[in-house]
Amino acid sequence: MIKTYHFSPNTPVLRDIAINTQRVAAHDPAQTLPCIVFCASVLESFINESCEYRRYLSSEARSCYTLRDYSFEMYRMVAERKRLQDKYFYALKLFFDNEDFKSQSVFESFKILVEVRNAIVHNKPEVMVTDGAASKPNIDLKSYPKFIRQLKSKRIISEVDGATSWVDILQSAELAAWSVKTMNDMIQLFMSALDDGEYKECFVRYYG
């Protein structure tokens, strides 16, 4: 019996949900947290699905050594649950044929986004200490998670008063907008690394 495979990526649907979450966060800053998580999840879904398109290309396109190597290696990385940063590093290095992308601001933002997502999903106890008779904590900026300092240096967040949990600091419409921009920019960065042809057209069809 001949089997026919059909593939329709789920990532575009997830991306729309992330964008809608950002719109809600503009009126309800608490929704920034699910927006961050969703944006990072979209990027994981995108790279995980990226190797599946090869199956549906013409025989000539499928035989491309680079694409064949990428497909097999990415399937392995997905199966072994490799880090999201490692998947994108492998993909971009292979298709760009260099590591110049590491210095681009979008790749730096991507790494920060993933770190923030991980901190939210794997939240650990946060103990805030006061000195003597002080009525509220006075946390030094260096005592916050590294991503708080990074976001502040990028001016995504402004004030860090030393008495606020990092979870509360993250709740802002500006950060939600940054998360969605980082998500979209990373998708475009991946696409820009691809040579024109059938494989790239698969992504253009869904992501413009």
N, C-alpha and C positions, 0 to 999 in steps of 0.2 A: 504494500500500500504506500502510495506517495504522500508524504506529509507536506503541507504548505504552512509556512510560518508567517505570522502577522505581528507586526510590532508598532505600537503607538506609544511614544514616551509619556510618562506621567509628570515629568519635570515641568512642562509648561503650566499644568494645572496647579502644581504646588507653588510655582512662581507667582501666579495670579493671587493665590491666597496670601502669600507674603506681602505683596503690594497692597492688598486690601487691608491687611493688618496694620500697615504703615498709615493708611488713611485714618483708621480708627485711633491710632496712637496720637494723631494730631489733636484729638479732642480728649483722649484718655491716656495720659503718659504711661500708666501701668502696662498698657498693651505693647510697650516697647520691648519688654522681655520676650514675649512670644514671637514678636517680629524678628528679633535677633536670632532666636532659635530656628525659626522657619527659614530665614535667609541662608543660614549656614547649612541647613538640611537640604535646601534647594541645590546648593553647590555640590553637596555630596551626591544627591540624586543625579545631577547633570553629569558628573564625571563617571559615576557608576554605569550610567546608560550609554555613555559615549562609545564604548567598545561594541555595543550590540548592532549598531548601524551597518557594520561591515558585512554582516550576513546577507543584507538585502541589496548590495551593490552588484554591478555587472562583474563578470568573471575577470575582466581586465583590471578593474578597480580593486577587486578583492586580492588580486595577486601582488599588489604593491607591497614591497618588502617592509617599508616603514609602517604602513598601516597594519599589515599582518603581525608584525612584531608588537606593535602597540596593543592590538586587540588581545593577543594571547597574554601579554604581560599584565594588562589592566584586569582581565578576567581573574588572573591569579591574585592580584592585589586586592580585588574586591572579595574574593573567596577567603583570603587570609585576613581580612579586615584591617588592612594597613591604614595608617593615619591619613586623614584627608589631605594634609599639607604634602605628604609624600606622594600621593597620587597626582596632585597638580604639578608638583616639581618634576616628576617623571614625564608627564605628558608635555608640559611646556618646553622642557629641555630637549625632548625628542623632536618635537615639531618645529621649534625655533632653531634647533641645532646650535644653541648656545645657552648661556645662563644669564644673559643681560636682563631678562625679565625680573630677576631678583631685586634689582635696584629700582624698579618702577613702584610708584606710590600705591597702585592698585594691589600689587602683590603683598606689600607691607600691610595694607588695610585688611586684606583677606586673612592674613595670619592673625591679626588682632581679633577680627570677627570670630574666628574659630576658637581662639583662647577665651573670649567672652562667653561664647556658646557653651564651651566645656565647663567653665566656672559656674554657669547657671544650672546646667544639667547635672553636674556632679558637685553641687553646693556642699561646702564644708562649714562647720561651726565658725562663726565670726564673733570673737570676744572683744568687746570694747572696754578699755580701762580708763578710769579717771584718776587724777593725782590728788591725794589729800581730800580737801573739802570741796573740790570742784564738782559742780552739779551735772556736768556733761563731759563726755570724752573730748579729747583734743588730740586727734590722730595726725601724726606727721605724714605728709604726702608719700614719703618713701615706704610707709607701713601699709599703704593700700596695695592691692594687686598691681602688677606691672602694667596691665592693660589700662588701668585708670590713668596712670601717668602718661601712657602713650596717647590715649584719647585726648587728654588735656593738652599735650604738646601739639596735637593736630587741630586743636580748638574745636573739637566735636563736643566736648563738655567744657564748661567755663569754670564755675566755682566749685572748689572742694573745701568745705568749711571745717573738716577735721572732726566733725561730730555726727557725720552721716554715714550709714552703711553704703558700701559700694553698690549694693542692689538698688538702693534708692537713688544714688547718683546716676545710674544708667537710665532711669525713667525720664526720658525727654523726647519730644518730637524730633529734635535735631538728630539724636542718635538713631532713631528709627529710620529717618531719611538716609542717613549715612549707611546703615545696614543694607537697605535696598539698593542704593547706588553701588556699594561694594559688590553685592550679588550680581547685578547687571554688568558691571565693569569686568568682573572675572569671567563671565560667560563670553563677553566680547573679546577679552584677551585670548582666551582659548581659541576662538574662531579665527582671530587674526593670525594665529600661528599656523593655520592650515593652508596648504596650497589650494588653489582653485581646482574644482573638480567635483565629482559625484559625492565624495564624503563630506566636503564642506557644504554642499548644497543641502544635505540632510539637516544641518543645523540652521542654515539660513531660512529654510522652510518654517521652522518653529520659533526661531529667535531673532529673525530679521537681520 
